[in-house]
Amino acid sequence: MNIVLLEPEIPANTGNIGRTCVACGAALHLIKPLGFSLSDKYVRRSGLDYWDKLTYFVYEDYTDFLRKNDDPVVYMASTKARKLYSEVRYPKNAYILFGKESAGIPEEILVKNRDYAVRIPMQNEIRSLNLSNSVAVLLYEAMRQHNFGSLNTKGELHRLRWDS
């Protein structure tokens, strides 16, 4: 799986998303301009000690991202989309794009990708969810559709044992 952040602005969100990507074995794609430096302590702190395990790529702009990834099909998470995220079948190597925290994905990009724009349902008076929460919702849905791939799906207690 591939998570794509278009011009992310908040370092802690990107750190949290990086940690989620590591947990799922997903790559993180960051499209400039970034609202922070990747060496920012808030990125590192929220990503804890997982940042060195993260596969990530940085692109100059959206066109650079498309070109370097052979013009992939990109699912686009947006509050403006008409289709629910759960109505889509994501391929195993899906690219899922999220816009910057303050403005989302530009409508000029959305209208060209109408069939791949998806939304998370929420109350009418709510503008949006936190970016890292939105990534987790869509990424885990995509992983669920593929039986979670190679992820560990069995929990174990540390000191005790589960009854059979």
C-alpha positions as CSV (number, residue, x, y, z in Angstrom):
1,M,0.0,0.0,0.0
2,N,1.0,3.6,-0.6
3,I,-0.1,6.6,1.4
4,V,0.4,10.0,-0.4
5,L,0.4,13.3,1.5
6,L,-0.1,16.4,-0.7
7,E,1.7,19.4,0.9
8,P,1.3,18.3,4.6
9,E,1.5,21.1,7.0
10,I,1.6,19.6,10.6
11,P,4.7,17.7,11.5
12,A,3.0,15.6,14.2
13,N,0.4,14.4,11.7
14,T,3.1,13.3,9.3
15,G,5.0,11.5,12.1
16,N,1.8,9.7,13.2
17,I,1.1,8.7,9.6
18,G,4.6,7.5,9.2
19,R,4.2,5.2,12.2
20,T,0.9,3.9,10.9
21,C,2.6,3.2,7.5
22,V,5.4,1.2,9.3
23,A,2.8,-0.8,11.2
24,C,1.0,-1.7,7.9
25,G,4.1,-2.1,5.7
26,A,3.0,0.8,3.6
27,A,5.2,3.4,1.8
28,L,4.7,7.1,2.5
29,H,4.9,9.5,-0.3
30,L,5.3,13.2,0.6
31,I,4.6,15.9,-2.0
32,K,6.2,19.4,-1.5
33,P,6.0,22.0,-0.3
34,L,6.1,20.5,3.2
35,G,5.1,22.7,6.1
36,F,8.1,21.5,8.1
37,S,11.5,19.9,7.9
38,L,11.6,16.1,8.0
39,S,14.2,16.5,10.7
40,D,11.6,18.4,12.8
41,K,11.5,17.0,16.4
42,Y,7.7,16.8,16.3
43,V,7.8,14.5,13.2
44,R,10.4,12.3,14.9
45,R,8.6,12.4,18.3
46,S,5.2,11.4,16.9
47,G,6.8,8.7,14.8
48,L,8.7,7.5,17.9
49,D,11.5,5.1,17.1
50,Y,9.8,3.8,13.9
51,W,10.9,6.6,11.5
52,D,14.1,4.7,10.5
53,K,11.9,1.7,9.5
54,L,9.7,3.8,7.2
55,T,10.0,3.6,3.4
56,Y,9.3,7.1,2.2
57,F,9.7,9.3,-0.9
58,V,9.7,13.0,-1.4
59,Y,8.5,14.7,-4.6
60,E,8.8,18.3,-5.8
61,D,5.2,18.5,-6.8
62,Y,2.1,16.4,-7.8
63,T,3.3,16.1,-11.4
64,D,6.7,14.8,-10.2
65,F,4.9,12.2,-8.0
66,L,2.8,11.1,-11.0
67,R,5.8,10.9,-13.3
68,K,8.0,9.0,-10.9
69,N,5.3,6.4,-10.2
70,D,4.3,5.8,-13.9
71,D,1.0,7.8,-13.6
72,P,-0.7,5.4,-11.1
73,V,-4.4,5.2,-10.3
74,V,-4.7,7.3,-7.2
75,Y,-7.6,7.1,-4.7
76,M,-8.3,10.5,-3.3
77,A,-9.7,11.1,0.2
78,S,-11.8,14.2,0.3
79,T,-14.8,15.5,2.2
80,K,-16.0,16.7,-1.2
81,A,-16.2,13.2,-2.7
82,R,-19.6,11.5,-3.4
83,K,-18.4,7.9,-2.9
84,L,-17.8,6.3,0.5
85,Y,-14.3,4.9,1.1
86,S,-16.0,1.5,2.0
87,E,-17.6,1.3,-1.5
88,V,-14.2,0.9,-3.2
89,R,-12.1,-2.2,-3.8
90,Y,-8.5,-1.1,-3.3
91,P,-5.7,-3.0,-5.1
92,K,-2.9,-4.4,-3.0
93,N,-0.5,-1.7,-4.1
94,A,-3.1,1.1,-4.0
95,Y,-2.0,4.8,-3.8
96,I,-4.3,6.7,-1.5
97,L,-3.9,10.5,-1.5
98,F,-4.7,13.0,1.3
99,G,-4.6,16.8,0.9
100,K,-3.0,19.3,3.2
101,E,-4.7,19.9,6.6
102,S,-6.0,23.4,5.8
103,A,-7.4,22.9,2.4
104,G,-7.6,19.2,1.3
105,I,-7.0,18.2,-2.2
106,P,-7.4,21.0,-4.8
107,E,-10.7,20.7,-6.7
108,E,-8.7,20.9,-10.0
109,I,-7.2,17.5,-9.1
110,L,-10.5,16.0,-7.7
111,V,-12.6,16.7,-10.8
112,K,-10.1,14.9,-13.0
113,N,-10.3,11.9,-10.7
114,R,-14.0,11.7,-9.8
115,D,-14.2,7.9,-10.0
116,Y,-11.4,7.6,-7.4
117,A,-12.5,10.2,-5.0
118,V,-13.8,8.8,-1.7
119,R,-15.0,10.2,1.6
120,I,-15.4,9.2,5.2
121,P,-18.9,9.8,6.5
122,M,-19.4,12.2,9.4
123,Q,-21.9,14.6,10.8
124,N,-22.8,17.6,8.6
125,E,-21.4,20.2,11.0
126,I,-18.0,18.6,11.1
127,R,-15.6,19.9,8.4
128,S,-13.1,17.0,8.6
129,L,-11.3,14.5,10.7
130,N,-7.7,14.8,11.8
131,L,-5.4,13.8,8.9
132,S,-3.7,11.0,10.7
133,N,-7.0,9.5,11.8
134,S,-8.3,9.7,8.2
135,V,-5.2,7.9,6.9
136,A,-5.7,5.1,9.5
137,V,-9.3,4.6,8.5
138,L,-8.6,4.2,4.8
139,L,-5.4,2.3,5.1
140,Y,-6.8,-0.3,7.5
141,E,-9.9,-0.7,5.2
142,A,-7.6,-1.3,2.3
143,M,-5.6,-3.8,4.4
144,R,-8.8,-5.5,5.6
145,Q,-9.9,-6.1,2.0
146,H,-6.7,-8.1,1.6
147,N,-7.0,-10.1,4.8
148,F,-4.4,-7.8,6.3
149,G,-1.7,-9.2,4.1
150,S,1.3,-10.3,6.2
151,L,0.3,-8.3,9.3
152,N,0.2,-10.0,12.7
153,T,-3.5,-10.6,13.4
154,K,-3.1,-12.6,16.6
155,G,-2.6,-10.8,19.9
156,E,-0.7,-12.3,22.8
157,L,-0.6,-11.4,26.4
158,H,2.8,-10.6,28.0
159,R,2.5,-12.3,31.4
160,L,-0.6,-14.4,31.2
161,R,-2.2,-16.7,28.6
162,W,-5.6,-16.5,26.9
163,D,-8.0,-19.3,27.8
164,S,-8.6,-21.7,24.9
